[in-house]
Amino acid sequence: MTGLTRLTWHLMRLLFLAGSVAVILMMLHIGADVLSRALLGRPTVGMVETVTNYYMIAVCFLPLAFVQIEGAHLTVDSFTMALPPRALQVVTLFSLLVAAGISGLLTWHSALSALHKTRTGEYTDLSVIDFPLWPARWLLVAGYGTTFLTLCLQAILCLAGRPLSMTERAHG
């Protein structure tokens, strides 16, 4: 199992890095647009579309699995703090399975939508070019899909009584 855990960890770090690069590119793109407006009196073509349809989606969805495997999602522990270890394990396993089911459905629906939009060549019409939108649909599939795999792996680790996050692994 450690090989699968290590592979998942590296995949999550890669997607987190891709999301981080998207933040930097978004910052540079918006900065270039601001400079273009200030110096040339006109915006750059497609800035709003690129930021909205590519950068923001990458920033929001690609790091999801990394945040999950790090145990960094917001949690409400007030109901589970007093549970004995065995009951806490059952509640954790149940929540992981529900979350995996939801993310699996989101992955499936996103994949169907991405396939359809890829086949039809979804785009938006800018004044000078047709700006393709369909590639960004696959970012959702990547984000949801890796989150689904991470949740499934964590459910297996929970059943085995092993730490679920990399932070727990390092400190526990």
N, C-alpha and C positions, 0 to 999 in steps of 0.2 A: 504493500500500500504506500510506502514512503516514496516510491518512484512516481506513482500517480499524483501524490500530494505535491511532490517537487515540480512535476510537469505543470500541474494546475497553478502553482505559485508563480512559475515563470511566465505562463500565459497571462495571468492577472497583472503581473508587473509590466508586461509588454503593452497591454491595453491601457493600463494606467499611464504609462509613458506616452502613448498615442494621444490620450486625452490631455495630458500636460502640454504636448507639442501643439495641440489644437488651441489651447489657451494662449500660448505665445504667438501663434500665427494670427489669431483673432485680434490680439492686442496690436500687433504690427500692422495688420490690414486696416483696422479702425484708425490707427495713428496716421497711416498713409492717406486715408480718406480725409481726415481732419486737415492735414497739411495741404492736400490738393484743393480743398474748399478755401482755405485761408490764402494760399499763394496763387492758385490759378482761377479761383472763383467758381469751380465746378467739382462735383463729387466724382469719385472713381466709379466706373461702371460695374454693377453687380455686387457692390460691397454689402448692402443690406441682405441680398439673397444668399450670398456666401456665408455671412455670419449666422443668419437665421437657419438656413437649411443644412449647413455642414458643421461649422465650428461648434455651435451650441449643442447640436445633437451629439457630436463626438465628446464634448466636455461632460455632458450629462449622463450618457449611457455607457460609454466605453469603460469608465472606472467602477461601474456598479459591482462587478464581481470582486474586484480588489478590495473595495470597502467592505463587502460581505466577508471575505476571507480574513480580513484584519479585525473583524468584529467591531467595526466603527459605525455601523448604522445606529440611529437613535433607538434606544430601547427603554421600556418602562419596567423597571425591576421591582416596583413596590409590591406587586402581587406575588412575585416568586421568591423574594428575599428570604422568607421564613420557611420555604419548602425544604423538606429533607432531600439529600442528594439524589435518591432514586426517583422521587416525584419530579424533581427539577429536570432530570434527564428525560423523563417521559414527556413533560411539557415542551422541552427544547426540541426533542425529536418530532413531536406533533407540529410545532411551529415551522420547523425546517421542511417537513413534508408538505404542509400547506403552501409555504412560500415557493417550494420547488414546483408544485402543481400550478400555481399562478404564473410563475415565470416561464414554465413550459408552455402554457397556453399563450402567453404573450409572445414567446419565441415563434410558436407555430403560426399565429395570426400575422406577426410581422413578416415572417418568411413568405407566406402566401401573398401578402400585400406587396412585398419587395419583388417577388417573381412577376406579379401582374404589372407593376409599374416598370419593371425592366423590359418586359415584352412590349409594352405600349410606348416605351421611351418617354416617360414623363419629363416634362420640361416646363419652364416658365419663359415667357417671351419678354426679353429685354429689348430696348429700342434698337440695339445693334446686333445682338446674337440671341440664339435660343440657348438658354441656360439649363443644362440637364439637372434634374432633381432626383432621378431614380437611384443614383449611386448612394445617396445619403440614407436611403431606406435600408441598406445592408448594414449600416452602423447600428441600427436598432436590433437587427438580428444578432449581430456580434455581441452587443451588450447584454441583451436578454439571454442569449444562448449560453454565454460563459457564466452568467449568474445562475442559470439553471444547473449547469454542470457543477458549479461550486456548491450549490445547495445540496445536490445529490451526494457529492463527496462528503460534505459535512454531516449529512444524515448517516452515512456509513460510519464515519468516525465517531459519531454520537453513539451509535449502537455498539461500537467496539470500546466505548469508554475512553476515547482518546481526545486530546484537545482539538477544538474546532477551528481556532484562529491561529495565525502565525504568531501573534503576540502572546497567546497562552503557551504556545510551544516553546517560545524563547524564554519565558519567565516561569513556566509551570512545570 
